[in-house]
Amino acid sequence: MEIKDAPRRDSSAEPSPPKDASTEAAAPDENGSPSPGRLIVAGIGASAGGIEALQAFFEALPENLGVAFVVVVHLSPEHQSHLAKILGTCTAMPVEQVQGIVPMEADHIYVIPPDQQLEIRGSQIGALPFKDPRGQRTPIDIFFRSLAQEYGDGFGVILSGSGSDGAVGIKAIKEGGGLILVQDPQEAAYASMPNAAIATGAVDVVLPVRELATRLADLARLKRRIHHRLGAESPAVLDGDDEQVLARILAHLHTRTSHDFSKYKRATVLRRLGRRMQLNRKETLGDYLAFLRQNVEEARLLFHDLLISVTTFFRDPAAFEALQEKVVARLFEAKAGDGRIRVWVPACATGEEAYSVAILLLEEAERRGVWPPLQIFASDLDEGALATAREGRYPAAIEADVSPERLQRFFVKDGDHYRVAKEVRDCVLFTPHSVLRDPPFSRLNLISCRNLLIYLGRETRSRSLTCSTTRSARMATSFWVPPGRPRMPRSARSTRSNALSGPR
Ligand SMILES: C[S@@+](CC[C@H](N)C(=O)[O-])C[C@H]1O[C@@H](n2cnc3c(N)ncnc32)[C@H](O)[C@@H]1O
């Protein structure tokens, strides 16, 4: 079985989110790919039953792909590991268990050592002490997030394993423009890790392990050629014909979806197009345009790929702590005339950000023993994401981002999922809305706009910011921009100081 295209998320199985801000860091910068150099990195996660799957994978994998492979499995901290030696018998590539920090090279396999986590820093890979206590360690997620952060668009592969490690990290890789491949759960000795990955909606390809290896080889070869053509190093420059074809692709998409992606950051658009080209085995933009014109479904898939509706509860915890400490208390001190607190969360994707803000407000209400009406308007362009948001049911992997106290207080366990409690759901109204097309909400106390502006072109970014804040300013609005984001437009930076002054 192959899932040829990014499957729509199972609305009953919300993506398990990244733990920290790594996916933000993986977001494309102003000038192009986040990848240092052009080394392609593939992270492979496996657990129970994973050794056999890894052996089969590397036996079937062609050599000389120019890819660095990093194998992360769950090892007993007490015992030596023979994994590198075992895999060395399945491939001609050099296989090493990582010790300390080593430079990564193409056509090498790097294997996690016992009792340490692996992280990428620049073009090096390091084995570092675990930060989390035993029992709470998720080495696959940790590695995948660092891969997304440093290389943006690598490959994430999940093989046989129990539990759900990896389900958080693949979302970070997907958001960075990478491709996610998963062993067919029907073949896997232990299916829960592949199933947890598939439930996120972020998986691109599902195949038996040997076919997965040859598919990865095809994708890697194509990726290199497509990168070269799309000028991944300097996306400002496409050769003359390709420039026109790109314009036609965006015009076609505009007609089909009524949404104009020419206003989005070019590097992001090219990276997402590159993903669709790889998955559909189209090497040139011209071939892809012809395919797009013949396949109505592809326009829908490209549209969803470009929207990048990937998110998490309390994404970037430091930002949410700052919101709680510096803004939420002031919202309660200076409630609007009618005593309501009105918040807008534009680009809320599948709802986690809006629910996180609702939880902060409810916690503050409880601390103070006052219960002002809370109205959180959460909007997005992606109607499928909004359906998931309204349902408010998320897989158990949200435990990585939501504290046990909050899970207990604001969620109801529902099999291997959590349902957002009615008290929280009642505060949030989800509605379709485009920040580029539709007028902004008004009479607000707070706008929480996160991880949208980074995808917009510079001019559009400034315009949508100015428009939203001006319209909302009648009631003197808090506007919260995540700290530490580089290259915010001037307008955003100046608005930020308003954010912390609270409503007037
Ligand atoms: C990466 S998600 C961000 C989700 C969440 N705000 C967070 O910080 O995790 C980006 C979201 O922006 C939405 N989006 C993109 N363009 C938009 C537009 N013009 N209007 C509204 N939402 C848009 C996408 O559908 C997607 O859900």
The ligand as an SDF file (V2000), in Angstrom:
LIG
                    3D

 27 29  0  0  0  0  0  0  0  0999 V2000
    1.7560   26.7110   10.8740 C   0  0  0  0  0  0  0  0  0  0  0  0
    0.0520   26.9350   11.0950 S   0  0  0  0  0  0  0  0  0  0  0  0
    0.0540   27.9210   12.5430 C   0  0  0  0  0  0  0  0  0  0  0  0
   -0.9180   27.3890   13.5650 C   0  0  0  0  0  0  0  0  0  0  0  0
   -0.8510   28.0740   14.9270 C   0  0  0  0  0  0  0  0  0  0  0  0
   -1.1740   29.4820   14.8340 N   0  0  0  0  0  0  0  0  0  0  0  0
    0.4960   27.8760   15.5890 C   0  0  0  0  0  0  0  0  0  0  0  0
    1.1830   28.8530   15.8430 O   0  0  0  0  0  0  0  0  0  0  0  0
    0.8890   26.7580   15.8530 O   0  0  0  0  0  0  0  0  0  0  0  0
   -0.3180   28.1210    9.8300 C   0  0  0  0  0  0  0  0  0  0  0  0
   -1.8120   28.2720    9.6040 C   0  0  0  0  0  0  0  0  0  0  0  0
   -2.0360   29.4530    8.8530 O   0  0  0  0  0  0  0  0  0  0  0  0
   -3.2040   29.2320    8.0780 C   0  0  0  0  0  0  0  0  0  0  0  0
   -3.2620   30.2480    7.0210 N   0  0  0  0  0  0  0  0  0  0  0  0
   -2.4430   30.3890    5.9660 C   0  0  0  0  0  0  0  0  0  0  0  0
   -2.8090   31.4530    5.2430 N   0  0  0  0  0  0  0  0  0  0  0  0
   -3.8840   31.9850    5.8600 C   0  0  0  0  0  0  0  0  0  0  0  0
   -4.7290   33.0880    5.5860 C   0  0  0  0  0  0  0  0  0  0  0  0
   -4.5210   33.8740    4.5230 N   0  0  0  0  0  0  0  0  0  0  0  0
   -5.7440   33.3550    6.4270 N   0  0  0  0  0  0  0  0  0  0  0  0
   -5.9540   32.5740    7.5170 C   0  0  0  0  0  0  0  0  0  0  0  0
   -5.2070   31.5100    7.8240 N   0  0  0  0  0  0  0  0  0  0  0  0
   -4.1830   31.2130    7.0060 C   0  0  0  0  0  0  0  0  0  0  0  0
   -3.0150   27.8240    7.5710 C   0  0  0  0  0  0  0  0  0  0  0  0
   -4.2320   27.2540    7.1330 O   0  0  0  0  0  0  0  0  0  0  0  0
   -2.4420   27.1430    8.8030 C   0  0  0  0  0  0  0  0  0  0  0  0
   -3.4540   26.5430    9.5580 O   0  0  0  0  0  0  0  0  0  0  0  0
  1  2  1  0
  2  3  1  0
  2 10  1  0
  3  4  1  0
  4  5  1  0
  5  6  1  0
  5  7  1  0
  7  8  2  0
  7  9  1  0
 10 11  1  0
 11 12  1  0
 11 26  1  0
 12 13  1  0
 13 14  1  0
 13 24  1  0
 14 15  1  0
 14 23  1  0
 15 16  2  0
 16 17  1  0
 17 18  1  0
 17 23  2  0
 18 19  1  0
 18 20  2  0
 20 21  1  0
 21 22  2  0
 22 23  1  0
 24 25  1  0
 24 26  1  0
 26 27  1  0
M  CHG  2   2   1   9  -1
M  END
$$$$
